[in-house]
Amino acid sequence: MGLVATTTSERRSTDDREAETTSLWSALREVMDPEVPVSLVDLGLIYDVRQLDGRVEVDLSFTATACPAMGFIKDDIRERLLAEPGVEEVSIEVVWEPPWTPDRISETGKRQLESFGISL
């Protein structure tokens, strides 16, 4: 009860989508915050990434509603993702829920921030 049978092609399609999403997360890990050289992913600013055909949607938050680098960051995300094979369009949705907190920073991000003298 509750189980749905899937065909091999449906499973392959799901596996392909997961692989594409993984490569997009890897690409986003290369996009650095313009103020401190830590990736947006490690800072916990990227909430979600979805891809359907050639369109990629990114849910992005910021540490403050008046972040002066918002435009630069969105441009960097768009530019990096458009360099990925099969990506034709990038849509970035700025989200404020749930609010960003330092708890979203990865362990790697925390170590990098500490190496720059920023304590959490």
C-alpha distances in whole Angstrom, upper triangle without the diagonal:
4,6,9,11,15,18,21,23,20,20,23,24,22,24,27,26,26,29,31,30,31,34,35,34,37,39,39,40,43,44,46,47,51,52,51,50,46,43,41,38,40,41,37,38,36,33,31,31,29,30,30,32,35,35,34,33,35,34,37,39,42,44,46,46,50,49,52,50,47,49,49,46,44,47,46,42,43,45,43,40,42,44,40,40,38,38,40,39,39,38,38,37,39,37,38,35,34,38,39,40,41,38,37,39,38,40,42,43,44,46,48,49,50,52,54,55,52,50,47
4,7,10,13,16,19,21,18,17,21,21,19,21,24,23,23,26,28,26,28,31,31,31,34,36,36,37,40,40,43,44,47,49,47,46,43,40,38,35,36,38,34,35,32,29,27,27,26,27,26,29,32,31,30,30,31,30,34,35,39,41,43,42,46,45,48,47,44,45,46,42,41,43,43,39,39,42,40,37,39,40,37,36,34,35,36,36,35,34,34,33,35,33,34,31,30,34,35,37,38,35,33,36,35,37,39,40,41,43,45,45,47,49,51,52,49,48,44
4,7,9,13,16,17,15,14,18,18,16,18,21,21,20,24,25,25,26,29,30,30,32,34,34,35,38,39,42,43,46,48,47,45,42,39,37,34,36,37,34,35,32,29,26,27,25,25,25,27,30,30,29,29,30,30,33,35,39,41,43,43,46,46,48,46,43,45,45,42,40,42,42,38,38,41,38,35,37,38,35,34,32,33,35,35,34,33,34,33,35,33,35,32,31,35,36,37,39,36,34,36,35,37,38,39,41,43,44,45,47,49,50,51,49,47,45
4,6,10,13,14,11,12,16,16,14,17,19,19,19,22,24,23,25,28,28,29,31,33,33,35,38,38,41,42,46,48,46,45,42,38,37,33,36,37,34,35,31,29,26,25,23,23,22,24,28,27,27,27,29,29,33,35,39,41,43,43,46,45,48,45,42,43,44,41,39,41,40,36,36,39,37,33,35,36,33,32,30,31,32,32,32,32,33,32,34,33,35,32,32,35,36,38,39,36,34,36,35,37,38,39,41,43,44,45,47,49,50,52,49,48,45
4,7,10,12,10,10,14,14,13,16,18,18,19,22,23,24,25,28,28,29,31,33,34,35,38,39,42,44,47,49,48,46,43,39,38,35,37,39,35,36,33,30,27,27,24,24,22,24,27,28,28,28,30,31,34,37,41,43,45,45,48,47,49,47,44,45,45,42,40,42,41,37,37,39,37,34,35,36,32,31,29,30,32,33,33,33,34,34,36,35,37,35,34,38,38,40,41,39,36,38,37,39,39,41,43,44,45,47,49,50,51,53,51,50,47
4,7,8,6,7,10,11,10,12,15,15,16,18,20,21,22,24,26,26,28,30,31,33,35,36,39,41,44,47,45,44,40,37,36,32,35,37,34,34,31,29,25,24,21,21,19,21,24,25,25,26,28,29,33,35,39,41,44,43,46,45,47,45,42,42,43,39,37,39,38,34,34,36,34,31,32,33,29,28,26,27,29,30,30,30,32,32,35,34,36,34,34,37,37,39,40,38,35,37,35,37,38,39,41,43,43,45,47,48,49,51,49,49,46
4,5,5,6,9,10,11,12,14,15,17,18,20,21,23,25,26,27,29,30,32,33,36,37,40,42,45,48,47,44,42,38,37,34,36,38,36,36,32,31,27,25,23,21,20,20,24,25,26,27,29,31,34,37,41,43,46,45,48,47,49,46,43,43,43,40,38,39,39,35,34,36,34,31,32,32,29,27,25,27,29,30,30,31,33,33,36,36,38,36,36,39,39,41,42,40,37,38,37,39,39,40,43,44,44,46,49,49,51,53,51,50,48
4,5,5,6,8,10,10,12,14,15,16,18,20,21,22,24,26,27,29,30,32,34,35,39,41,44,46,45,43,40,36,36,33,35,37,35,35,32,30,27,25,22,21,20,20,23,25,25,27,29,31,34,37,40,43,45,45,48,46,48,45,42,43,42,39,37,38,37,34,33,35,32,29,30,30,27,24,23,25,27,29,30,31,33,33,36,36,39,37,37,40,39,41,42,39,36,38,36,37,37,39,41,43,43,45,47,48,49,51,49,49,47
4,5,5,6,9,10,10,12,14,15,16,18,20,21,22,24,26,27,28,30,32,34,37,39,42,45,44,41,39,35,34,31,34,36,34,34,30,29,25,23,20,18,17,16,20,21,22,24,27,29,32,35,39,41,44,44,46,44,46,43,40,40,40,37,35,36,35,32,31,32,30,27,27,28,24,22,20,22,24,26,27,28,30,31,34,34,37,36,36,39,38,40,41,39,36,37,35,37,37,38,41,42,42,44,47,47,48,51,49,49,47
4,5,5,6,9,10,11,12,14,15,17,18,20,21,23,24,26,27,29,31,32,35,38,40,43,42,40,37,34,32,29,32,34,31,32,28,26,23,21,18,16,15,15,19,20,20,22,24,26,29,33,36,39,41,41,43,42,44,41,38,38,38,35,33,34,34,30,29,31,29,26,26,27,24,22,20,22,23,24,25,26,28,28,31,31,34,32,32,35,35,37,38,36,33,35,33,35,35,36,39,40,40,42,45,45,46,49,47,47,44
4,5,5,6,9,10,11,12,14,15,16,18,20,21,23,24,26,27,29,31,34,36,39,42,40,38,35,32,31,28,30,32,30,30,27,25,22,20,18,17,16,17,20,21,21,22,24,26,29,32,35,38,40,40,43,41,43,40,38,38,38,35,33,34,33,29,29,31,29,25,27,27,23,22,20,22,24,25,26,27,28,29,31,31,34,32,32,35,34,36,37,34,31,33,31,33,33,34,37,38,38,40,42,43,44,47,44,44,42
4,5,5,6,9,10,10,12,14,15,16,18,20,21,23,24,26,28,29,33,35,38,41,39,37,34,31,30,27,30,32,30,30,27,25,22,20,17,16,15,15,18,20,20,22,24,26,29,32,35,38,40,41,43,41,42,39,37,37,37,34,32,33,31,28,28,29,26,23,24,24,21,19,17,20,22,24,24,26,27,29,31,31,34,33,33,35,35,37,37,35,32,33,31,33,32,33,36,37,37,39,42,42,43,46,44,44,42
4,5,5,6,9,10,11,12,14,15,17,19,20,21,23,25,26,28,31,33,36,39,38,36,33,29,28,26,28,31,28,28,24,23,20,17,14,12,11,11,15,16,17,19,21,23,26,29,33,36,38,38,40,38,40,37,34,34,34,31,29,30,29,26,25,26,24,21,22,22,19,17,15,17,19,20,21,22,24,25,28,29,32,30,30,33,33,35,36,34,30,32,30,32,32,33,36,37,37,38,41,42,43,45,43,43,41
4,5,5,6,9,10,11,12,14,15,17,18,20,21,23,25,26,29,32,35,37,36,34,31,27,26,23,26,28,25,26,22,21,17,15,13,12,11,13,16,16,16,17,19,21,24,27,30,33,36,36,38,36,38,35,33,33,33,30,28,29,28,25,24,26,24,21,22,23,19,18,16,18,20,21,21,22,23,24,27,26,29,28,27,30,30,32,32,31,27,29,27,29,29,30,33,34,34,36,38,39,40,42,40,40,38
4,5,5,6,9,10,11,12,14,15,17,18,20,21,23,25,28,31,34,36,35,32,30,26,25,22,25,27,25,26,22,21,18,16,14,13,13,14,17,18,17,19,20,22,25,28,31,33,36,36,39,37,38,35,33,33,33,30,28,29,28,24,24,26,23,20,22,22,18,17,16,18,21,22,22,23,24,25,28,28,30,29,28,31,30,32,32,30,27,28,26,28,27,29,31,33,32,35,37,37,39,41,39,39,37
4,5,5,6,9,10,11,12,14,15,17,18,20,22,24,27,29,32,35,34,31,29,25,24,22,24,27,25,25,21,21,17,15,13,11,11,11,13,15,15,17,18,21,24,27,30,33,35,36,38,36,37,34,31,31,31,28,26,27,25,22,22,23,20,17,18,19,15,13,12,14,17,19,19,21,22,24,27,27,30,29,29,31,30,32,33,31,28,28,26,29,28,29,32,33,32,34,37,37,38,41,39,40,38
4,5,5,6,9,10,11,12,14,15,16,18,21,22,25,27,30,33,32,30,27,23,22,19,22,25,22,22,18,18,14,11,9,7,8,9,12,12,12,13,15,17,20,24,27,30,32,32,34,32,34,31,28,28,28,25,23,24,23,20,19,21,19,15,17,18,14,13,12,13,16,16,16,17,19,20,23,23,26,25,25,28,27,29,30,28,25,26,24,27,26,27,30,31,31,32,35,36,36,39,37,37,36
4,5,5,6,9,10,11,12,14,15,17,19,21,24,26,29,31,30,28,25,21,20,17,20,22,20,20,17,16,13,11,10,9,11,13,14,15,13,14,15,17,20,23,26,28,31,31,34,32,33,30,28,29,28,25,23,25,23,20,20,22,19,16,18,19,15,15,14,15,18,18,18,19,20,21,23,23,26,24,24,26,25,27,27,26,22,23,21,24,23,24,27,28,28,30,33,33,34,36,34,35,33
4,5,5,6,9,10,11,12,14,15,17,19,23,25,28,31,29,27,24,21,20,17,20,23,21,21,18,18,15,12,11,11,13,13,14,15,14,16,16,19,21,24,27,29,32,33,35,32,34,30,28,29,28,25,23,24,22,19,19,20,17,15,17,16,13,12,13,14,17,18,18,20,20,22,24,25,27,27,26,28,27,28,28,27,24,24,22,24,23,24,27,28,27,29,32,32,33,36,34,35,33
4,5,5,6,9,10,11,12,14,16,17,21,23,26,29,28,25,23,19,19,16,19,22,20,20,16,17,13,10,9,8,10,10,11,12,10,13,14,16,19,22,25,27,30,30,32,30,31,28,26,26,25,22,20,21,19,16,16,17,14,11,13,13,10,10,9,10,14,14,14,16,17,19,22,23,26,25,25,27,26,28,28,27,23,23,22,24,23,24,27,28,27,29,32,32,33,35,34,35,33
4,5,5,6,9,10,10,12,15,16,19,21,24,27,26,23,21,17,16,13,16,19,17,17,13,13,10,7,7,7,10,12,12,12,9,11,11,13,15,19,21,24,27,27,29,27,29,25,23,24,23,20,18,20,18,15,15,17,14,11,14,14,11,12,12,11,15,15,13,15,15,17,19,19,22,22,22,23,22,24,24,23,20,20,19,22,21,21,24,26,25,26,29,30,30,33,31,32,30
4,5,5,6,9,10,11,13,15,18,20,24,26,24,22,19,16,15,12,15,18,16,17,13,14,11,9,10,11,14,15,15,15,12,14,13,15,17,20,22,24,27,28,30,28,29,26,24,25,24,20,20,21,19,15,17,18,14,12,15,15,12,13,14,14,17,17,16,18,18,19,21,21,24,23,23,24,22,24,24,22,19,19,17,19,18,19,22,23,22,24,27,27,28,31,29,30,28
4,5,5,6,9,10,11,13,17,20,22,25,24,21,19,15,15,13,16,18,17,17,14,16,13,10,11,11,14,14,14,14,12,14,14,16,17,20,23,25,28,29,30,27,29,25,24,24,22,19,18,19,17,14,15,15,12,10,12,12,8,10,11,11,15,16,15,17,17,20,21,22,25,25,25,26,24,26,25,24,21,20,18,21,19,19,23,24,23,25,28,27,28,31,29,31,29
4,5,5,6,9,10,11,15,17,20,23,22,19,17,13,13,11,14,16,15,15,11,13,10,7,9,9,12,13,12,12,9,10,10,13,14,17,19,22,25,25,27,24,25,22,20,20,19,16,15,16,14,10,11,12,9,7,10,10,8,10,11,10,13,13,11,13,13,16,18,19,22,22,22,23,21,23,23,23,19,19,18,20,19,19,22,23,22,24,27,27,27,30,28,29,28
4,5,5,6,9,10,13,15,18,21,19,17,15,11,10,8,11,13,12,12,9,11,9,7,10,11,15,16,16,15,11,12,10,12,13,15,17,20,23,24,25,23,24,21,19,20,19,15,15,16,14,11,13,14,11,10,13,13,11,14,15,13,16,16,14,15,14,16,17,18,20,20,20,21,18,20,20,19,16,15,14,17,15,15,19,20,19,20,23,24,24,27,25,26,25
4,5,5,7,10,12,15,18,21,19,16,14,10,11,9,11,14,14,14,12,14,13,11,13,14,17,18,17,17,14,15,13,15,15,18,20,22,25,26,27,24,25,22,21,21,20,16,17,17,14,12,14,14,11,10,13,12,10,13,15,14,18,18,16,18,17,19,20,21,23,24,23,23,21,22,21,21,17,16,14,16,14,15,18,19,18,20,23,22,23,26,25,26,25
4,5,6,7,11,14,16,19,18,15,14,10,11,10,12,15,15,14,12,15,13,11,13,13,17,17,15,15,12,14,12,15,15,17,19,21,24,25,26,23,23,20,19,19,17,14,14,14,11,9,11,11,7,7,10,9,8,11,13,12,15,15,13,15,15,18,19,20,23,24,24,24,21,23,22,23,19,18,17,19,16,16,20,21,19,21,24,23,23,26,25,27,26
4,5,5,9,11,14,17,16,13,11,8,7,7,10,11,11,11,8,11,11,9,12,13,17,18,16,15,12,12,10,12,11,14,15,17,20,21,22,19,20,17,16,16,14,11,11,12,9,7,10,10,7,7,11,11,10,14,15,13,16,15,12,14,13,15,15,17,19,20,20,20,18,19,19,19,16,15,14,17,15,14,18,19,17,18,22,22,21,24,22,24,23
4,6,8,10,13,16,14,11,9,5,7,5,7,10,10,11,10,13,13,12,15,17,20,22,20,19,16,16,13,14,13,15,16,17,21,22,23,20,21,18,17,18,16,13,14,15,12,10,13,13,10,11,14,14,13,16,18,17,19,19,16,17,16,18,18,19,21,22,21,21,18,19,17,18,15,13,12,14,11,11,15,15,13,15,18,18,18,21,20,21,21
4,6,10,12,15,13,10,9,6,8,9,10,12,13,13,12,16,16,15,18,18,22,22,20,20,17,17,15,17,15,17,17,19,22,23,24,20,20,17,17,17,14,12,13,13,10,9,12,11,8,10,13,12,12,16,18,16,19,19,16,18,17,19,19,21,23,24,24,23,20,21,20,21,18,16,15,16,13,13,16,17,14,16,19,18,18,22,21,23,23
4,7,9,12,11,9,8,5,6,8,10,11,12,11,11,14,15,14,17,18,22,23,20,19,16,16,13,14,12,14,14,16,18,20,20,17,17,13,13,13,11,8,10,10,7,6,10,10,7,10,13,12,13,17,19,16,18,17,15,16,14,17,16,18,20,22,22,21,18,19,18,20,17,15,15,17,15,13,17,17,15,16,19,19,18,21,20,22,22
4,6,8,7,5,5,4,6,9,9,9,12,11,12,15,17,17,20,21,25,26,24,22,19,19,16,16,13,14,13,14,17,19,19,15,15,12,12,13,11,8,11,12,8,9,13,13,11,13,16,16,17,21,23,20,22,21,18,19,16,18,17,19,20,22,22,20,17,18,17,19,16,13,14,16,13,11,14,15,12,12,16,16,14,17,16,19,19
4,6,6,6,6,6,6,10,10,8,11,10,12,15,17,18,21,23,26,28,26,24,20,19,16,16,13,12,10,11,13,15,15,11,12,9,10,12,9,7,11,12,9,10,14,14,13,16,18,19,20,24,25,22,24,22,19,19,16,17,16,17,18,20,20,18,15,16,15,17,15,13,14,16,14,11,14,15,12,11,15,15,13,16,14,17,17
4,6,7,9,9,10,13,14,12,15,13,15,18,20,21,24,26,29,30,27,25,22,22,18,18,15,15,12,13,14,16,15,11,10,7,10,11,8,7,11,12,10,12,15,15,14,17,19,20,21,25,27,24,25,23,20,20,18,19,17,19,20,23,23,21,18,19,17,20,18,16,18,20,17,14,17,18,14,13,17,16,14,16,15,18,19
4,7,9,11,11,15,14,12,15,14,16,20,22,23,27,28,32,33,31,29,26,24,21,20,17,16,13,12,13,16,14,11,10,8,12,13,11,10,14,15,13,15,18,18,18,21,23,23,25,29,30,27,28,27,23,23,20,21,19,20,20,23,23,20,17,17,16,19,18,15,17,19,17,14,15,16,13,11,14,14,11,13,12,15,16
4,6,9,10,13,12,10,14,13,16,19,22,23,26,28,32,33,31,29,26,25,21,21,17,16,14,13,15,18,17,14,14,12,14,16,14,12,16,17,14,16,19,19,18,21,23,23,24,28,30,27,29,28,24,24,21,23,20,21,21,24,23,20,17,17,15,17,16,13,15,16,14,10,12,13,9,8,11,11,8,11,10,13,14
4,7,9,12,11,10,14,14,16,19,21,21,25,27,30,31,29,28,24,24,21,21,18,17,15,15,18,21,20,16,16,14,16,17,14,12,16,16,13,15,18,18,16,19,21,21,22,26,28,25,27,26,23,24,21,23,21,22,23,25,24,22,19,18,16,19,17,14,14,15,12,10,12,12,8,9,12,11,9,12,12,15,16
4,7,8,7,7,10,11,13,16,18,19,22,24,28,30,28,26,23,22,18,18,15,15,14,14,17,20,20,16,17,14,16,17,15,12,15,17,14,14,18,18,16,18,21,20,21,24,26,24,26,25,22,22,20,21,19,20,21,22,21,20,16,16,13,15,13,10,10,12,9,6,9,10,7,7,11,11,10,13,12,14,14
4,5,5,6,9,9,10,13,15,15,19,21,24,26,24,22,19,18,15,15,13,13,13,14,17,19,20,16,17,14,15,16,14,11,13,15,11,11,15,15,13,14,18,17,17,21,23,21,23,22,19,19,17,18,17,18,19,21,20,19,15,16,14,15,13,10,10,12,10,8,11,12,10,11,14,14,14,17,15,17,17
4,6,5,6,5,6,10,12,13,16,19,22,24,22,20,17,15,12,12,9,10,9,11,14,16,17,14,15,12,12,14,12,9,11,13,10,9,13,14,12,13,17,17,17,21,22,20,22,20,16,16,14,15,13,14,15,17,16,15,12,13,13,14,11,9,10,13,12,9,12,14,12,12,16,17,16,18,16,18,17
4,5,5,6,5,8,10,11,15,17,21,23,22,20,16,15,12,11,10,11,12,13,16,18,20,17,19,16,15,17,16,12,13,15,13,11,14,16,13,14,17,18,17,20,21,19,22,20,17,17,14,15,15,15,16,17,16,15,12,13,13,13,9,8,8,11,10,9,12,14,13,13,17,18,18,20,18,18,17
4,5,8,9,11,13,14,18,21,24,26,25,24,20,19,15,15,13,13,13,13,17,19,21,18,20,17,17,19,18,14,16,18,16,14,18,19,16,17,21,21,20,23,25,23,25,24,21,21,18,19,17,17,18,18,17,16,13,13,11,11,8,6,5,8,7,5,8,10,9,10,13,14,15,17,15,15,14
4,6,8,10,13,15,19,22,25,28,26,24,20,19,15,14,11,10,10,9,13,16,17,14,17,15,14,17,16,13,15,17,15,14,18,19,17,18,22,22,22,25,26,24,26,24,21,20,17,17,15,15,15,16,15,13,10,10,8,9,7,4,7,9,9,6,8,11,10,9,13,14,14,15,13,13,12
4,6,7,10,13,16,19,23,26,25,22,19,16,13,11,9,8,9,10,13,15,18,15,18,16,15,18,17,14,15,18,16,14,17,19,18,18,21,22,21,25,25,23,25,23,19,18,15,15,13,12,13,13,12,11,8,8,8,8,5,5,7,11,11,9,11,14,13,13,16,18,18,19,16,16,14
4,6,9,12,15,18,22,24,23,20,17,14,10,9,6,5,6,8,11,13,15,12,15,13,11,14,14,10,11,15,13,11,15,17,16,16,19,20,20,23,24,21,23,20,17,15,12,12,10,10,10,12,11,10,7,9,10,11,8,8,11,14,14,11,14,17,15,15,18,20,19,20,17,18,16
4,6,8,11,14,18,20,19,17,13,11,7,6,5,6,9,11,14,15,17,15,17,15,13,15,15,11,11,14,13,10,13,15,14,13,17,18,17,20,21,18,20,17,14,13,10,10,10,10,11,12,12,12,10,12,13,13,10,10,12,15,15,13,16,19,17,17,21,22,22,23,21,21,19
4,7,10,14,17,20,20,17,13,11,8,5,6,7,10,13,15,16,19,17,20,18,15,18,18,14,14,17,16,13,15,18,17,15,19,21,19,22,22,19,21,19,15,14,11,10,10,8,10,10,9,11,9,12,14,13,9,12,13,16,17,15,17,20,20,20,23,25,24,26,23,23,20
4,7,10,14,17,17,14,10,8,6,5,7,10,13,16,18,19,21,20,22,20,17,19,19,16,14,17,16,13,14,17,16,14,17,19,17,19,19,16,18,16,13,12,10,10,11,10,13,12,12,14,13,16,17,16,13,15,15,19,19,18,20,23,22,23,26,27,27,29,26,26,24
4,7,10,13,13,11,7,6,5,6,9,12,16,19,21,21,23,21,23,21,18,19,19,15,14,16,15,11,12,15,13,11,14,16,14,16,15,13,15,13,10,10,9,10,12,13,16,16,16,17,16,19,20,20,16,17,17,21,20,19,22,24,24,24,27,28,28,31,28,29,27
4,7,10,11,8,6,5,7,9,12,15,19,22,24,24,26,24,26,23,21,21,21,18,16,18,17,14,14,16,15,12,14,16,14,15,13,11,13,12,10,10,11,11,14,15,18,18,18,20,20,23,24,23,19,21,21,24,24,23,26,28,27,28,31,32,32,34,32,32,30
4,6,7,6,4,6,9,12,15,18,22,25,27,26,28,27,28,25,22,22,22,20,17,18,18,14,13,16,15,11,12,14,12,12,10,8,10,10,9,10,12,14,17,18,21,21,22,24,23,26,27,26,23,24,23,27,26,25,29,30,29,30,34,34,34,37,34,35,33
4,6,5,7,9,12,15,18,21,25,28,30,29,31,30,31,28,25,24,25,23,20,21,21,17,16,18,17,14,14,16,14,13,10,9,10,10,11,12,14,16,19,20,24,23,24,26,26,29,31,30,26,27,27,30,30,29,32,34,33,34,37,38,38,40,38,39,37
4,6,8,11,14,18,20,24,27,31,32,31,33,32,32,30,27,26,26,24,21,21,21,18,16,18,17,14,13,15,13,11,8,8,9,10,11,13,16,18,22,23,27,27,28,30,29,32,33,33,29,30,30,33,31,31,35,36,35,36,39,40,40,42,40,41,40
4,7,10,13,17,19,23,26,29,31,30,31,29,30,27,24,23,23,21,18,18,18,16,13,14,14,11,10,12,10,9,6,5,5,6,9,11,14,17,20,22,26,27,28,29,29,32,33,32,29,29,29,32,31,30,33,35,33,34,38,38,38,40,38,40,38
4,7,10,13,16,20,23,26,27,26,28,26,27,24,21,20,21,19,16,16,17,14,11,14,14,10,10,13,11,11,9,6,6,5,6,8,11,13,17,19,22,23,24,26,25,29,30,30,26,27,27,30,29,28,32,34,32,33,36,37,36,39,36,38,36
4,7,10,13,16,19,23,24,24,25,23,24,22,19,18,18,16,13,14,14,11,9,12,12,8,9,12,10,12,10,7,8,6,5,6,8,11,14,16,20,20,21,23,22,25,26,26,22,23,23,27,26,25,28,30,28,29,32,33,32,35,33,34,32
4,7,10,13,16,20,21,20,22,21,22,20,17,17,17,15,12,14,14,11,10,13,13,10,12,15,14,15,14,10,11,9,6,5,6,7,11,12,16,17,18,19,19,22,24,24,20,21,22,25,25,23,26,29,27,28,31,32,31,34,31,32,30
4,6,10,13,16,18,18,20,18,20,17,14,14,15,12,10,12,12,9,9,13,12,10,12,15,14,17,16,13,14,11,8,6,5,6,8,10,13,14,15,16,15,19,20,20,17,18,19,22,22,20,23,25,24,24,28,29,28,30,27,28,26
4,7,10,14,15,15,17,16,18,16,13,15,16,13,11,14,14,11,12,16,15,13,16,19,18,20,19,16,17,14,11,9,6,5,6,6,10,10,11,12,12,16,17,18,14,16,17,21,21,19,22,24,23,23,26,28,27,29,26,26,24
4,7,10,12,12,14,13,15,13,10,12,13,10,9,12,12,10,12,15,15,14,16,19,19,22,21,18,19,16,12,10,7,6,5,6,8,10,11,11,10,13,15,16,13,14,16,19,19,17,19,22,21,20,23,25,24,26,23,23,21
4,7,9,9,12,10,13,12,9,12,14,11,10,14,14,12,15,18,17,17,20,22,22,25,25,22,23,20,16,14,10,8,6,5,6,8,9,8,7,10,12,14,11,12,15,19,19,16,18,21,20,19,22,24,22,24,20,21,19
4,5,7,9,7,10,9,8,11,12,10,11,14,14,13,16,18,18,19,21,23,24,27,27,24,25,22,18,16,12,11,8,8,8,11,11,9,7,10,11,14,11,12,15,19,19,15,17,20,18,16,20,22,20,21,18,19,17
4,7,9,7,11,11,10,14,14,12,14,17,17,16,19,21,21,22,25,26,27,30,31,27,28,26,22,20,16,15,12,11,9,12,12,8,6,7,9,12,11,11,15,17,18,14,15,18,17,15,17,20,18,18,15,16,14
4,5,5,9,10,10,13,15,13,15,18,18,18,20,23,23,24,26,28,29,32,32,29,30,27,23,21,17,15,12,11,9,12,13,9,8,10,12,15,14,15,19,21,22,18,18,22,20,18,20,23,20,21,17,18,16
4,6,9,11,9,12,15,14,14,17,19,18,20,23,23,24,26,28,29,32,32,29,29,25,22,19,16,14,10,10,8,12,13,10,10,13,15,18,17,18,21,24,25,21,22,25,24,21,24,26,24,24,21,22,20
4,6,9,8,11,13,13,14,17,18,19,20,22,24,24,26,28,30,33,33,29,29,26,23,21,17,16,12,13,12,16,17,14,13,15,17,20,19,20,23,26,26,22,23,26,24,21,24,26,23,24,21,22,21
4,5,6,9,10,10,12,14,15,16,18,20,21,22,24,26,27,31,31,27,28,25,21,19,16,15,12,13,13,16,17,14,13,15,16,19,17,17,21,23,23,19,20,23,21,18,22,23,20,21,18,20,19
4,6,8,9,10,12,13,14,16,18,19,20,22,23,25,27,31,31,27,27,25,21,20,17,17,14,16,16,20,21,18,16,18,19,22,21,20,23,26,25,21,22,25,22,20,23,24,21,22,20,22,22
4,6,5,6,9,10,11,12,14,15,16,18,20,21,23,27,28,24,24,22,19,18,15,15,13,16,16,20,20,18,16,18,18,21,19,18,21,24,22,19,21,23,20,18,22,22,19,21,19,21,21
4,6,5,6,9,10,11,12,14,16,17,18,20,22,25,26,22,22,19,16,14,11,12,9,12,13,17,18,16,14,17,18,21,18,18,21,24,23,20,22,24,21,20,24,24,22,24,21,23,22
4,5,5,6,9,10,11,12,14,16,16,19,21,24,24,20,20,17,14,13,11,12,11,15,16,20,21,19,18,21,22,24,22,21,24,27,25,22,24,27,24,23,26,27,24,26,24,26,26
4,6,5,6,9,10,10,12,14,15,17,19,23,23,20,20,18,15,15,13,15,13,17,18,22,22,21,19,21,21,24,21,20,22,25,23,20,23,24,21,20,24,24,22,24,22,25,25
4,5,5,6,9,10,11,12,14,16,17,21,22,18,19,17,13,13,10,12,11,14,16,19,19,18,16,18,18,21,18,17,19,22,20,17,20,22,19,18,22,22,20,23,21,23,22
4,5,5,6,9,10,11,12,14,16,19,19,16,16,13,10,10,7,10,9,13,15,18,19,18,17,20,20,22,19,19,21,24,22,20,23,25,22,22,25,26,24,26,24,26,25
4,5,5,6,9,10,11,13,15,18,19,15,15,13,10,11,10,13,13,16,19,22,23,22,20,23,24,26,22,22,23,26,24,22,25,26,23,23,27,27,25,28,26,28,28
4,5,5,6,9,10,11,13,17,18,15,15,14,11,13,11,14,14,17,20,22,23,22,20,22,22,24,21,20,21,23,21,19,22,23,20,20,24,24,22,25,24,26,26
4,6,5,6,9,10,11,15,16,12,13,12,9,10,8,12,12,15,18,20,21,20,18,21,21,22,19,18,19,22,20,18,21,23,20,21,25,25,23,26,24,26,26
4,6,5,6,9,10,13,14,10,10,8,6,8,8,12,13,16,19,22,23,22,21,24,24,26,22,22,22,26,24,22,25,27,24,25,28,28,27,30,28,30,29
4,6,5,7,9,13,14,11,11,10,9,11,12,15,17,20,23,25,26,26,24,26,26,28,24,23,24,26,24,22,26,27,24,25,29,28,27,30,28,31,30
4,6,5,7,11,13,10,12,11,10,13,13,16,17,20,23,25,25,25,23,25,25,26,22,21,21,24,21,20,24,24,22,23,26,26,25,28,27,29,29
4,5,5,9,10,7,9,9,7,10,11,14,16,19,22,24,24,24,23,25,25,26,22,22,21,24,22,21,25,26,24,25,28,28,27,30,29,31,30
4,5,8,8,5,6,7,7,11,12,16,18,21,25,26,27,27,26,28,29,30,26,25,25,28,26,25,28,29,27,28,32,31,30,34,32,34,33
4,7,9,7,9,11,11,14,16,19,21,24,27,29,29,29,27,30,30,30,27,26,25,28,25,24,28,29,26,28,31,30,30,33,32,34,34
4,6,6,9,11,11,14,16,19,21,24,27,28,28,29,27,29,29,30,26,25,24,27,24,24,28,28,26,28,31,31,30,34,32,34,34
4,6,9,11,13,16,18,22,24,26,30,31,31,32,30,33,33,33,29,28,27,30,27,27,31,32,30,32,35,34,34,37,36,38,37
4,6,9,11,15,17,20,23,25,29,30,30,32,30,33,33,33,29,29,28,31,29,29,33,34,32,34,37,36,36,39,38,39,38
4,6,7,11,14,17,20,22,26,27,27,28,27,30,31,31,27,27,27,30,28,27,31,32,30,31,35,35,34,37,35,37,36
4,7,10,14,17,20,23,26,27,29,30,29,32,33,33,29,29,29,32,31,30,33,35,32,34,37,37,36,39,37,39,38
4,7,10,13,16,19,23,24,26,27,26,29,30,31,27,28,28,31,30,28,32,34,31,32,36,36,35,38,36,37,36
4,7,10,13,16,19,21,22,23,22,25,27,27,24,24,25,28,27,25,28,30,28,29,32,33,32,34,32,34,32
4,7,10,13,16,18,19,20,20,24,25,26,22,23,24,28,27,25,28,31,29,29,32,33,32,34,32,33,31
4,6,9,13,15,16,17,16,20,22,23,19,20,22,25,24,22,25,28,26,26,29,30,29,31,28,30,28
4,6,10,12,13,14,14,18,21,21,18,20,22,25,25,23,25,28,27,26,29,31,30,31,28,29,27
4,7,10,11,11,12,15,18,19,16,18,20,24,24,21,23,26,25,24,27,29,27,29,25,26,24
4,6,8,8,9,13,16,17,14,17,19,23,23,21,22,26,25,24,27,29,28,29,25,26,23
4,6,5,7,11,14,15,13,16,19,22,23,21,22,25,25,23,26,28,27,27,24,24,21
3,5,8,11,14,14,13,16,19,22,24,21,22,26,26,24,27,29,29,29,25,25,22
4,6,9,12,12,11,14,17,20,22,19,20,24,24,22,25,28,27,27,24,23,20
4,6,10,11,10,13,16,19,21,18,18,22,22,20,23,26,25,25,21,20,17
4,7,8,7,9,13,16,17,14,15,19,18,16,19,22,21,21,17,17,14
4,5,6,8,11,14,16,13,13,16,17,15,17,20,19,19,15,14,11
4,5,6,9,11,13,10,9,13,13,11,13,16,16,15,12,11,7
4,5,8,10,13,11,10,13,15,13,15,18,18,18,15,13,9
4,6,9,11,10,10,13,14,13,15,18,18,19,16,15,12
4,7,8,6,6,10,10,10,12,14,15,16,13,12,10
4,5,5,6,9,10,10,12,14,16,17,14,14,12
4,5,5,6,9,10,11,12,15,15,14,13,11
4,5,5,6,9,10,11,13,15,13,13,13
4,5,5,6,9,10,11,13,11,11,11
4,5,5,6,9,10,11,9,8,8
4,6,5,6,9,10,9,9,10
4,5,5,7,9,9,10,11
4,5,5,7,5,7,8
4,5,5,5,5,8
4,5,7,9,12
4,6,9,12
4,6,10
4,7
4
